[in-house]
Amino acid sequence: MNNDESVLKELKILFVEDEVNISKLLKDALSDYFYSFTVASDGIEGLEKFKNINPDIVITDIMMPNLDGLEMTKEIRTINEDIPIIVLSAFSDKEKLLKAIDIGITKYFIKPFDPEEVLEYLIFIANKLNKNRIICLNEDFSFDTNTNNLFENEKLVNITKREKKFISLLLSDRNNITSTESIKSSLWEEENVTDERLRTFVKRLRAKTDKELIKNISGQGYIINK
């Protein structure tokens, strides 16, 4: 994998295609480049998997049973207005193409397509996505909002899933304090968690990172210290 292709390694792809041969062709050609490459066989399954895996990029056929690619795209756009959606289709019909553009298709490839050409375009998209997904917390720390990985001077910091979720929660509204009660209910759900347990949790995270990274606002909650 060269430097251009390395930008793909953290991305999740959803590929929706009812023709098994085409589905296998693209998955075999591209799946190794990505963090995950999930396949669905029609628009209904595609929409379900979209909600479950929260992909970074969707690739879809147009004509499929149960729910076609354009109708699925409309549904996806109500959930995520910005996600890149690429259409692979045998259609050269202008009306289909114009409809696809109208509902926010990012790119349109006519079958038979060249997997290398698709890969080249995915690298182009990935470079744009990467600029938006890495958040600088301070001079030393950054956070990847897609993988929920924390980095110190570009080196991965080994933190738990709950600690990742905590940082992600604080960043979801970075300019405001996240209340103690909101943190408890999000991180522990059904458990009754004491303030002392939360303080211990934060203390352990600070020990792995920086004692100044997360600021406690007495009686209110926590915030990322800019």
C-alpha positions in Angstrom: 0.0 0.0 0.0 1.6 3.3 -1.1 1.2 6.7 0.7 -1.8 7.7 -1.4 -3.6 4.4 -0.6 -2.8 4.6 3.1 -5.5 7.3 3.6 -8.1 4.5 3.0 -7.0 2.3 5.9 -9.3 3.8 8.5 -12.4 4.1 6.3 -15.5 2.0 6.3 -17.2 1.3 2.9 -20.7 0.1 2.3 -21.2 -1.4 -1.2 -24.8 -2.1 -2.3 -25.2 -4.3 -5.4 -27.5 -7.1 -6.3 -25.3 -8.7 -9.0 -23.1 -11.2 -7.1 -20.4 -11.3 -9.7 -19.9 -7.5 -9.7 -20.2 -7.4 -5.9 -17.4 -10.0 -5.6 -15.3 -8.3 -8.2 -15.2 -5.0 -6.4 -14.9 -6.5 -2.9 -11.9 -8.7 -4.1 -10.3 -5.7 -5.8 -10.7 -3.1 -3.0 -11.6 -4.5 0.4 -8.0 -4.9 1.6 -7.4 -1.2 1.4 -10.1 -0.3 3.9 -10.8 -0.7 7.6 -14.0 -2.5 6.6 -15.9 -3.3 3.3 -19.5 -4.3 3.9 -21.7 -5.6 1.1 -25.5 -5.5 0.9 -27.6 -7.0 -1.9 -30.5 -4.5 -2.2 -31.6 -1.0 -0.9 -33.4 -2.3 2.1 -30.4 -4.3 3.4 -28.2 -1.4 2.4 -30.2 1.0 4.5 -30.2 -1.3 7.5 -26.4 -1.8 7.3 -25.9 1.9 6.8 -27.6 2.5 10.1 -25.6 -0.3 11.8 -22.1 0.4 10.6 -22.2 4.2 10.0 -19.9 4.0 6.9 -17.7 6.8 5.6 -18.6 6.2 1.9 -21.5 4.4 0.1 -21.1 2.8 -3.3 -24.4 1.6 -4.9 -26.0 0.2 -8.0 -29.3 1.9 -9.2 -31.5 -1.0 -10.3 -32.0 -3.4 -7.4 -35.0 -5.4 -6.0 -37.0 -4.2 -3.0 -35.5 -0.7 -2.9 -33.5 0.8 -5.7 -30.2 2.8 -5.2 -31.8 6.2 -5.8 -34.6 5.6 -3.3 -32.0 4.3 -0.8 -29.9 7.4 -1.4 -32.9 9.6 -0.6 -33.3 7.8 2.7 -29.6 8.0 3.6 -29.6 11.7 2.8 -32.3 12.2 5.5 -29.8 10.7 8.0 -26.6 12.1 6.7 -26.6 15.0 4.2 -22.8 15.0 3.6 -21.7 11.3 3.2 -20.2 10.7 -0.2 -22.4 8.4 -2.4 -21.0 6.8 -5.6 -23.3 5.2 -8.1 -22.2 2.3 -10.3 -24.8 1.6 -13.0 -25.4 0.2 -16.4 -27.7 3.0 -17.1 -26.7 5.8 -19.5 -30.2 7.1 -19.4 -30.0 10.9 -18.9 -33.1 11.0 -16.7 -31.6 8.5 -14.3 -28.3 10.4 -14.3 -30.0 13.8 -13.7 -32.1 12.3 -10.9 -29.0 10.9 -9.3 -27.3 14.3 -9.4 -30.4 16.0 -8.0 -30.5 13.8 -4.9 -26.8 14.3 -4.2 -24.8 11.6 -5.8 -21.1 12.4 -5.5 -19.9 10.4 -8.5 -21.4 8.3 -11.3 -19.5 5.3 -12.9 -21.1 3.5 -15.9 -20.7 -0.3 -16.0 -18.5 -1.9 -17.0 -16.2 0.1 -14.7 -12.5 -0.2 -14.0 -11.9 -1.0 -10.2 -8.6 1.0 -10.4 -10.6 4.1 -11.5 -13.0 3.6 -8.6 -10.0 3.2 -6.2 -8.4 6.4 -7.5 -11.6 8.3 -6.9 -11.9 6.8 -3.4 -8.4 8.1 -2.6 -9.5 11.6 -3.7 -12.6 11.4 -1.4 -10.5 10.0 1.5 -8.1 12.9 1.4 -11.0 15.3 1.7 -12.6 13.3 4.6 -9.4 13.1 6.5 -9.1 16.9 6.7 -12.4 17.0 8.6 -12.2 14.0 10.9 -9.0 14.7 12.9 -9.7 17.1 15.7 -6.7 18.8 17.4 -7.4 18.8 21.1 -4.3 20.8 22.0 -0.7 21.1 20.9 0.1 17.4 21.6 -3.2 15.5 21.3 -5.6 14.8 18.4 -8.7 12.6 18.1 -10.0 10.7 15.1 -13.8 11.1 15.2 -14.3 8.1 12.8 -12.3 5.5 14.7 -12.4 7.2 18.1 -8.6 6.8 18.4 -6.6 9.2 20.4 -3.1 10.3 19.3 -0.3 12.0 21.2 2.1 13.6 18.6 0.7 11.2 16.0 1.4 8.2 18.2 -1.6 6.1 19.2 -2.6 6.3 22.9 -3.9 3.0 24.3 -7.3 3.9 26.0 -10.4 1.9 26.6 -13.7 1.9 24.6 -15.4 3.8 27.4 -12.6 6.4 27.5 -12.9 6.8 23.8 -16.6 7.3 24.1 -16.0 9.9 26.9 -13.7 12.0 24.7 -16.2 11.7 21.8 -19.0 12.8 24.1 -17.1 15.9 25.2 -16.2 16.8 21.6 -19.9 16.5 20.4 -20.5 19.9 21.9 -16.9 21.1 22.5 -17.7 24.7 23.4 -20.1 23.7 26.2 -19.7 21.8 29.5 -20.9 18.2 29.3 -22.9 17.6 32.5 -21.9 14.9 35.0 -25.3 13.3 34.7 -25.1 13.2 30.9 -21.7 11.5 31.1 -22.9 8.9 33.6 -26.0 8.0 31.6 -24.0 7.8 28.3 -21.0 5.8 29.6 -22.7 3.5 32.0 -26.3 3.4 30.8 -28.3 1.3 33.3 -25.7 1.4 36.1 -26.0 3.8 39.1 -22.6 5.6 39.0 -21.4 7.8 41.9 -19.5 11.0 41.4 -16.5 9.4 43.0 -16.5 6.6 40.4 -16.6 9.2 37.6 -13.8 11.2 39.2 -11.7 8.0 39.4 -12.4 7.2 35.8 -11.3 10.7 34.7 -8.2 10.5 36.9 -7.1 7.3 35.1 -7.7 8.8 31.7 -5.6 11.9 32.7 -2.8 9.5 33.9 -2.7 8.0 30.4 -2.8 11.4 28.6 -2.3 14.8 30.3 -3.7 16.1 33.6 -4.6 19.3 31.8 -6.5 17.7 28.9 -9.8 17.4 30.6 -11.1 20.2 32.8 -13.6 19.7 35.6 -16.0 22.6 36.1 -17.0 22.2 39.8 -20.6 21.2 40.3 -21.3 21.2 36.5 -19.3 18.7 34.5 -16.4 18.3 32.2 -14.9 20.0 29.1 -11.9 19.5 26.8 -9.3 22.1 27.9 -8.3 24.0 24.8 
